[in-house]
Amino acid sequence: MPKFLRFIRNLRLPNCSICNERVELETAKTDEDGKAVHEDCYVQRMIRLKEIVPPPKAS
């Protein structure tokens, strides 16, 4: 692919709202705010949040 076409293609790709790297449209997912994310980034963020937030206590 010619260099200028790669440049134009990269301008149109969204950035992952977690890692700020380009997200390919074919593999892009969206977070709860509708922003583009990599699936792996989102899963890792959810795992970290689960570790930080204790589960609610049963009454």
PDB file as gemmi writes it, atoms N, CA and C in Angstrom:
CRYST1    1.000    1.000    1.000  90.00  90.00  90.00 P 1                      
ATOM      1  N   MET A   1       0.854  -1.174   0.000  1.00  0.00           N  
ATOM      2  CA  MET A   1       0.000   0.000   0.000  1.00  0.00           C  
ATOM      3  C   MET A   1       0.902   1.240   0.000  1.00  0.00           C  
ATOM      4  N   PRO A   2       0.628   2.190  -0.882  1.00  0.00           N  
ATOM      5  CA  PRO A   2       1.443   3.415  -0.922  1.00  0.00           C  
ATOM      6  C   PRO A   2       1.394   4.152   0.415  1.00  0.00           C  
ATOM      7  N   LYS A   3       2.480   4.838   0.712  1.00  0.00           N  
ATOM      8  CA  LYS A   3       2.634   5.524   1.995  1.00  0.00           C  
ATOM      9  C   LYS A   3       1.518   6.541   2.256  1.00  0.00           C  
ATOM     10  N   PHE A   4       1.132   7.309   1.252  1.00  0.00           N  
ATOM     11  CA  PHE A   4       0.107   8.334   1.460  1.00  0.00           C  
ATOM     12  C   PHE A   4      -1.251   7.712   1.762  1.00  0.00           C  
ATOM     13  N   LEU A   5      -1.555   6.538   1.206  1.00  0.00           N  
ATOM     14  CA  LEU A   5      -2.823   5.875   1.515  1.00  0.00           C  
ATOM     15  C   LEU A   5      -2.841   5.362   2.953  1.00  0.00           C  
ATOM     16  N   ARG A   6      -1.699   4.860   3.435  1.00  0.00           N  
ATOM     17  CA  ARG A   6      -1.616   4.433   4.830  1.00  0.00           C  
ATOM     18  C   ARG A   6      -1.815   5.623   5.757  1.00  0.00           C  
ATOM     19  N   PHE A   7      -1.238   6.767   5.400  1.00  0.00           N  
ATOM     20  CA  PHE A   7      -1.383   7.977   6.208  1.00  0.00           C  
ATOM     21  C   PHE A   7      -2.851   8.391   6.300  1.00  0.00           C  
ATOM     22  N   ILE A   8      -3.542   8.414   5.174  1.00  0.00           N  
ATOM     23  CA  ILE A   8      -4.957   8.807   5.156  1.00  0.00           C  
ATOM     24  C   ILE A   8      -5.800   7.788   5.918  1.00  0.00           C  
ATOM     25  N   ARG A   9      -5.507   6.524   5.755  1.00  0.00           N  
ATOM     26  CA  ARG A   9      -6.252   5.485   6.468  1.00  0.00           C  
ATOM     27  C   ARG A   9      -6.080   5.648   7.977  1.00  0.00           C  
ATOM     28  N   ASN A  10      -4.879   5.940   8.433  1.00  0.00           N  
ATOM     29  CA  ASN A  10      -4.630   6.121   9.859  1.00  0.00           C  
ATOM     30  C   ASN A  10      -5.339   7.339  10.431  1.00  0.00           C  
ATOM     31  N   LEU A  11      -5.551   8.364   9.622  1.00  0.00           N  
ATOM     32  CA  LEU A  11      -6.259   9.549  10.105  1.00  0.00           C  
ATOM     33  C   LEU A  11      -7.703   9.242  10.470  1.00  0.00           C  
ATOM     34  N   ARG A  12      -8.277   8.263   9.834  1.00  0.00           N  
ATOM     35  CA  ARG A  12      -9.684   7.956  10.037  1.00  0.00           C  
ATOM     36  C   ARG A  12      -9.930   6.953  11.158  1.00  0.00           C  
ATOM     37  N   LEU A  13      -8.913   6.273  11.617  1.00  0.00           N  
ATOM     38  CA  LEU A  13      -9.110   5.272  12.653  1.00  0.00           C  
ATOM     39  C   LEU A  13      -9.279   5.933  14.012  1.00  0.00           C  
ATOM     40  N   PRO A  14     -10.243   5.453  14.791  1.00  0.00           N  
ATOM     41  CA  PRO A  14     -10.415   6.019  16.144  1.00  0.00           C  
ATOM     42  C   PRO A  14      -9.324   5.524  17.083  1.00  0.00           C  
ATOM     43  N   ASN A  15      -9.097   6.264  18.152  1.00  0.00           N  
ATOM     44  CA  ASN A  15      -8.159   5.847  19.196  1.00  0.00           C  
ATOM     45  C   ASN A  15      -8.911   5.134  20.301  1.00  0.00           C  
ATOM     46  N   CYS A  16      -8.271   4.156  20.880  1.00  0.00           N  
ATOM     47  CA  CYS A  16      -8.823   3.445  22.036  1.00  0.00           C  
ATOM     48  C   CYS A  16      -8.890   4.443  23.196  1.00  0.00           C  
ATOM     49  N   SER A  17     -10.042   4.516  23.848  1.00  0.00           N  
ATOM     50  CA  SER A  17     -10.187   5.470  24.948  1.00  0.00           C  
ATOM     51  C   SER A  17      -9.416   5.054  26.192  1.00  0.00           C  
ATOM     52  N   ILE A  18      -8.852   3.844  26.193  1.00  0.00           N  
ATOM     53  CA  ILE A  18      -8.089   3.365  27.342  1.00  0.00           C  
ATOM     54  C   ILE A  18      -6.592   3.515  27.115  1.00  0.00           C  
ATOM     55  N   CYS A  19      -6.078   2.973  25.996  1.00  0.00           N  
ATOM     56  CA  CYS A  19      -4.630   3.003  25.760  1.00  0.00           C  
ATOM     57  C   CYS A  19      -4.202   4.080  24.767  1.00  0.00           C  
ATOM     58  N   ASN A  20      -5.163   4.722  24.101  1.00  0.00           N  
ATOM     59  CA  ASN A  20      -4.924   5.801  23.142  1.00  0.00           C  
ATOM     60  C   ASN A  20      -4.206   5.349  21.872  1.00  0.00           C  
ATOM     61  N   GLU A  21      -4.198   4.050  21.587  1.00  0.00           N  
ATOM     62  CA  GLU A  21      -3.647   3.531  20.328  1.00  0.00           C  
ATOM     63  C   GLU A  21      -4.777   3.415  19.314  1.00  0.00           C  
ATOM     64  N   ARG A  22      -4.429   3.365  18.047  1.00  0.00           N  
ATOM     65  CA  ARG A  22      -5.426   3.227  16.988  1.00  0.00           C  
ATOM     66  C   ARG A  22      -6.182   1.912  17.125  1.00  0.00           C  
ATOM     67  N   VAL A  23      -7.463   1.953  16.818  1.00  0.00           N  
ATOM     68  CA  VAL A  23      -8.308   0.760  16.853  1.00  0.00           C  
ATOM     69  C   VAL A  23      -8.777   0.465  15.430  1.00  0.00           C  
ATOM     70  N   GLU A  24      -8.485  -0.740  14.946  1.00  0.00           N  
ATOM     71  CA  GLU A  24      -8.980  -1.145  13.635  1.00  0.00           C  
ATOM     72  C   GLU A  24     -10.500  -1.251  13.702  1.00  0.00           C  
ATOM     73  N   LEU A  25     -11.178  -0.759  12.698  1.00  0.00           N  
ATOM     74  CA  LEU A  25     -12.634  -0.772  12.712  1.00  0.00           C  
ATOM     75  C   LEU A  25     -13.189  -2.188  12.749  1.00  0.00           C  
ATOM     76  N   GLU A  26     -12.469  -3.131  12.152  1.00  0.00           N  
ATOM     77  CA  GLU A  26     -12.935  -4.515  12.112  1.00  0.00           C  
ATOM     78  C   GLU A  26     -12.940  -5.163  13.500  1.00  0.00           C  
ATOM     79  N   THR A  27     -12.096  -4.675  14.400  1.00  0.00           N  
ATOM     80  CA  THR A  27     -11.993  -5.287  15.727  1.00  0.00           C  
ATOM     81  C   THR A  27     -12.434  -4.344  16.847  1.00  0.00           C  
ATOM     82  N   ALA A  28     -12.886  -3.144  16.504  1.00  0.00           N  
ATOM     83  CA  ALA A  28     -13.256  -2.154  17.520  1.00  0.00           C  
ATOM     84  C   ALA A  28     -14.482  -2.594  18.305  1.00  0.00           C  
ATOM     85  N   LYS A  29     -14.462  -2.312  19.575  1.00  0.00           N  
ATOM     86  CA  LYS A  29     -15.603  -2.489  20.473  1.00  0.00           C  
ATOM     87  C   LYS A  29     -15.911  -1.115  21.046  1.00  0.00           C  
ATOM     88  N   THR A  30     -17.021  -0.990  21.744  1.00  0.00           N  
ATOM     89  CA  THR A  30     -17.330   0.281  22.384  1.00  0.00           C  
ATOM     90  C   THR A  30     -17.513   0.076  23.882  1.00  0.00           C  
ATOM     91  N   ASP A  31     -17.106   1.090  24.645  1.00  0.00           N  
ATOM     92  CA  ASP A  31     -17.279   1.025  26.090  1.00  0.00           C  
ATOM     93  C   ASP A  31     -18.665   1.546  26.458  1.00  0.00           C  
ATOM     94  N   GLU A  32     -18.922   1.673  27.752  1.00  0.00           N  
ATOM     95  CA  GLU A  32     -20.245   2.109  28.207  1.00  0.00           C  
ATOM     96  C   GLU A  32     -20.571   3.544  27.806  1.00  0.00           C  
ATOM     97  N   ASP A  33     -19.557   4.316  27.409  1.00  0.00           N  
ATOM     98  CA  ASP A  33     -19.785   5.689  26.950  1.00  0.00           C  
ATOM     99  C   ASP A  33     -19.851   5.797  25.436  1.00  0.00           C  
ATOM    100  N   GLY A  34     -19.783   4.656  24.737  1.00  0.00           N  
ATOM    101  CA  GLY A  34     -19.853   4.646  23.283  1.00  0.00           C  
ATOM    102  C   GLY A  34     -18.533   4.975  22.604  1.00  0.00           C  
ATOM    103  N   LYS A  35     -17.434   4.976  23.348  1.00  0.00           N  
ATOM    104  CA  LYS A  35     -16.118   5.278  22.784  1.00  0.00           C  
ATOM    105  C   LYS A  35     -15.442   3.994  22.318  1.00  0.00           C  
ATOM    106  N   ALA A  36     -14.621   4.105  21.281  1.00  0.00           N  
ATOM    107  CA  ALA A  36     -13.918   2.950  20.731  1.00  0.00           C  
ATOM    108  C   ALA A  36     -12.863   2.436  21.700  1.00  0.00           C  
ATOM    109  N   VAL A  37     -12.783   1.117  21.828  1.00  0.00           N  
ATOM    110  CA  VAL A  37     -11.782   0.477  22.678  1.00  0.00           C  
ATOM    111  C   VAL A  37     -11.337  -0.835  22.046  1.00  0.00           C  
ATOM    112  N   HIS A  38     -10.132  -1.275  22.423  1.00  0.00           N  
ATOM    113  CA  HIS A  38      -9.703  -2.632  22.094  1.00  0.00           C  
ATOM    114  C   HIS A  38     -10.398  -3.559  23.089  1.00  0.00           C  
ATOM    115  N   GLU A  39     -10.795  -4.720  22.639  1.00  0.00           N  
ATOM    116  CA  GLU A  39     -11.456  -5.663  23.540  1.00  0.00           C  
ATOM    117  C   GLU A  39     -10.557  -6.027  24.716  1.00  0.00           C  
ATOM    118  N   ASP A  40      -9.271  -6.277  24.456  1.00  0.00           N  
ATOM    119  CA  ASP A  40      -8.341  -6.636  25.531  1.00  0.00           C  
ATOM    120  C   ASP A  40      -8.192  -5.508  26.552  1.00  0.00           C  
ATOM    121  N   CYS A  41      -8.127  -4.276  26.078  1.00  0.00           N  
ATOM    122  CA  CYS A  41      -8.017  -3.139  26.998  1.00  0.00           C  
ATOM    123  C   CYS A  41      -9.245  -3.063  27.898  1.00  0.00           C  
ATOM    124  N   TYR A  42     -10.410  -3.254  27.315  1.00  0.00           N  
ATOM    125  CA  TYR A  42     -11.650  -3.164  28.082  1.00  0.00           C  
ATOM    126  C   TYR A  42     -11.732  -4.275  29.123  1.00  0.00           C  
ATOM    127  N   VAL A  43     -11.385  -5.487  28.722  1.00  0.00           N  
ATOM    128  CA  VAL A  43     -11.424  -6.613  29.660  1.00  0.00           C  
ATOM    129  C   VAL A  43     -10.460  -6.373  30.812  1.00  0.00           C  
ATOM    130  N   GLN A  44      -9.245  -5.930  30.517  1.00  0.00           N  
ATOM    131  CA  GLN A  44      -8.272  -5.663  31.573  1.00  0.00           C  
ATOM    132  C   GLN A  44      -8.756  -4.568  32.514  1.00  0.00           C  
ATOM    133  N   ARG A  45      -9.390  -3.535  31.971  1.00  0.00           N  
ATOM    134  CA  ARG A  45      -9.912  -2.461  32.816  1.00  0.00           C  
ATOM    135  C   ARG A  45     -11.016  -2.984  33.733  1.00  0.00           C  
ATOM    136  N   MET A  46     -11.890  -3.831  33.208  1.00  0.00           N  
ATOM    137  CA  MET A  46     -12.969  -4.395  34.021  1.00  0.00           C  
ATOM    138  C   MET A  46     -12.406  -5.287  35.133  1.00  0.00           C  
ATOM    139  N   ILE A  47     -11.369  -6.041  34.831  1.00  0.00           N  
ATOM    140  CA  ILE A  47     -10.738  -6.892  35.840  1.00  0.00           C  
ATOM    141  C   ILE A  47     -10.138  -6.029  36.944  1.00  0.00           C  
ATOM    142  N   ARG A  48      -9.438  -4.955  36.573  1.00  0.00           N  
ATOM    143  CA  ARG A  48      -8.848  -4.066  37.571  1.00  0.00           C  
ATOM    144  C   ARG A  48      -9.925  -3.409  38.431  1.00  0.00           C  
ATOM    145  N   LEU A  49     -11.023  -2.966  37.805  1.00  0.00           N  
ATOM    146  CA  LEU A  49     -12.099  -2.331  38.566  1.00  0.00           C  
ATOM    147  C   LEU A  49     -12.743  -3.313  39.533  1.00  0.00           C  
ATOM    148  N   LYS A  50     -12.894  -4.551  39.112  1.00  0.00           N  
ATOM    149  CA  LYS A  50     -13.493  -5.560  39.984  1.00  0.00           C  
ATOM    150  C   LYS A  50     -12.609  -5.814  41.203  1.00  0.00           C  
ATOM    151  N   GLU A  51     -11.289  -5.760  41.005  1.00  0.00           N  
ATOM    152  CA  GLU A  51     -10.365  -5.967  42.118  1.00  0.00           C  
ATOM    153  C   GLU A  51     -10.403  -4.796  43.100  1.00  0.00           C  
ATOM    154  N   ILE A  52     -10.671  -3.602  42.613  1.00  0.00           N  
ATOM    155  CA  ILE A  52     -10.665  -2.405  43.447  1.00  0.00           C  
ATOM    156  C   ILE A  52     -11.981  -2.251  44.222  1.00  0.00           C  
ATOM    157  N   VAL A  53     -13.097  -2.513  43.559  1.00  0.00           N  
ATOM    158  CA  VAL A  53     -14.407  -2.314  44.173  1.00  0.00           C  
ATOM    159  C   VAL A  53     -14.824  -3.609  44.862  1.00  0.00           C  
ATOM    160  N   PRO A  54     -14.981  -3.573  46.193  1.00  0.00           N  
ATOM    161  CA  PRO A  54     -15.412  -4.780  46.893  1.00  0.00           C  
ATOM    162  C   PRO A  54     -16.863  -5.112  46.556  1.00  0.00           C  
ATOM    163  N   PRO A  55     -17.206  -6.388  46.558  1.00  0.00           N  
ATOM    164  CA  PRO A  55     -18.590  -6.754  46.271  1.00  0.00           C  
ATOM    165  C   PRO A  55     -19.518  -6.275  47.388  1.00  0.00           C  
ATOM    166  N   PRO A  56     -20.772  -6.007  47.060  1.00  0.00           N  
ATOM    167  CA  PRO A  56     -21.702  -5.562  48.107  1.00  0.00           C  
ATOM    168  C   PRO A  56     -21.935  -6.689  49.119  1.00  0.00           C  
ATOM    169  N   LYS A  57     -22.126  -6.294  50.375  1.00  0.00           N  
ATOM    170  CA  LYS A  57     -22.362  -7.285  51.415  1.00  0.00           C  
ATOM    171  C   LYS A  57     -23.826  -7.732  51.380  1.00  0.00           C  
ATOM    172  N   ALA A  58     -24.032  -9.024  51.557  1.00  0.00           N  
ATOM    173  CA  ALA A  58     -25.401  -9.553  51.596  1.00  0.00           C  
ATOM    174  C   ALA A  58     -26.047  -9.189  52.928  1.00  0.00           C  
ATOM    175  N   SER A  59     -27.339  -8.884  52.882  1.00  0.00           N  
ATOM    176  CA  SER A  59     -28.012  -8.531  54.138  1.00  0.00           C  
ATOM    177  C   SER A  59     -28.904  -9.652  54.594  1.00  0.00           C  
TER     178      SER A  59                                                      
END                                                                             
